Amino acid sequence: MLQQIVSHTPLYVWTILAFLVYRGILAARSRETAVRKLFIIPAVMLGLAMEDIGRKFGADLAVWAAWAAATGAMMLAVCTLSRARVAAGTMPDHVRLAGSWTPLALMLALFCTKYAVSIALAIQPGLGRDTMFAVLASTLFGIANGYFLGRLARDVGAWRRLPQAVVAVRTA
């Protein structure tokens, strides 16, 4: 059965997985990057989750409320309980980022959740109308989205609070 599932998986799914692994490995290393690149993974993860929720579960208010609550709670937790990982970069609009394996783990968790939900719905299409299943899947998506969005908000906020000498270079 596993062979059937993998062989019927579209090629674009493996391309997305490769991209996520690549970005996750990059995130594990300390590096300097443009501030605008901080938005890539949160945007990709948000798009993947929202597209999946909308396509698989529709406009069910409970599903979207679960996603929004999980996203908001995790964003708040990340913004308030973790510290920024940015320092001034050597060029305007760049920051030095501390590396972490957490983004790779969460990207893979979100990918696996999306893949597992797709498999479950392919095997039992009626699950798409099961509110508990839809709420659980949406909550898991929301947790991952909240982490990435919270980290983005925390890092952009820290970047904006960098010393004035760096701000002057950044805005010149």
N, C-alpha and C positions, 0 to 999 in steps of 0.2 A: 504494500500500500504506500509506503514511504517513497519508493521508487516512482510510483505513479504520480504522486503529488509533486515531487521534484521535477519529473520530466514534463509535466503539464504547466509548470510555472513559466510565465512569459520571460523572455530574455531581458526586458527592461527592468524586471524586479531584481535580477542579479546585478545589473548595471547600477541600480540605486544602492544595493548592498555594498558593492565595491566602492562607490563614492563615499558612503558613510564610514566604511572602514578606513579609507584613505584620510578623510577629515578627522576621524577619531585618533588616528596615529599622529597626525600633525598636532592635534590638541594636547597630546601627551608630552610633547617637547616644549620647553621654554623657547619663545621666539618673539620676533618683532613683526608686527603686522599693521596694516592700515585699519583705522577705526571702523571704516565702512565694512570691512570683512568680518567684523564681529557679528554682523546681522545675518550672515549667510546661513549658518546652521539653524538658528532659531526660526528663520523664515522657511527653510526647507522642512523642518520638523512640524511647524505649524501648518503649512500647506498640506503635507502628507496626512496629518491627523484629521484636519477639517474635511479634506476631500473624502477620506475614508468614512468618517462619521456620516457626512451628508449622503454619500452614495449608498452606504449599507443600511443606515437607520433613518434617513430622511429628516424631517423637520420635527421629530418628537421632542416636545419641550423638556421632558424629564431627562432625555439623553443629553441635550445641549446644556441643561442646567447642571448635570453631573460633571460634564466636561469643564464648564466655566468655573464651578466651585473648586474642582481639583486643580485647575490651572491657577486660579487666584490664590488658593491656599499655599500651593508650592512656590509660587512667585514670592509671596510674602515671606515664607520661611527662608528662601534662599537670599532674598534681599536683606533680611534682618539678622539671620544667624550665621551667615558666611562673610568672609572678608573679600574685598576686591583682589583681583589677581593681576591688575595692571600697574605699570609704572611708565614714566615718561619714555617715549621713543626717541630715536636719534633724528627723526625727520618730522616735519609738521604733519599732524593728523595720523601719527603712528603711535603705537603703544608697545611696550614689552609685556608679554603675557607669561605668567607662570604656567608650566605644563601640568596636566592632570589626566588621569585615565578615566575619570568619571564621565566625561562627555561620550567617550567611545562606549562605555558600558550602557549608558542611557540611550544612545542612538541604536545600539544593537537590541536593547530591550524593547524600544518602540517599534523597530523593524520586525522583531519576532512576534510582538503583540499583533501588529498589522497582518503579518503573514498567517499567524494562528487563527485570527478572526476570519480571514478570507478562506482558509481551509475549512474551518468549522461551518461557515455559511455555504460553502460548496457541497459539503457532505450532508448538512441538514439545513436547507434553505429556510425552514420555519424559524430558525433562531433569530433571523432578522426582525421578526415580529415579537420576540421575547424581550420584554422591557428590562428584566434583570440582566440578561446577557448584554444588551445594548448599553445599559448604564454602567456595568462593570468595564466593558471595553472602552467606553468613553472616559471613564474615570482614569483608567490606566494611561490613555492618550493624554489626558489633562495633566497628570502628574509629570510626565516627561516634558510636555510643552511648558508647564510652569517652571520647571527647573531651568530650561534653556532661556525662557523669557526673563526670569528672575536674575539669572547670571548676567544676561545682556544689560538689564536695567542697572544692576549693581556696578558692572564694569564701565558703562557709559557715564554713570554718575561719578565714579571715581576719576575717570578721565577728565571730566569737566572741572573737578576740584584740584587738579594738578597745580603746582606752584605757578604764580603769575609769569615767571620768566618763560616757562614752557608754553603757557597760554599765549603769550605774545608771539612766540615762534609759530604756534599752531594757527593763529589768525592772520599772520603776515602774508 
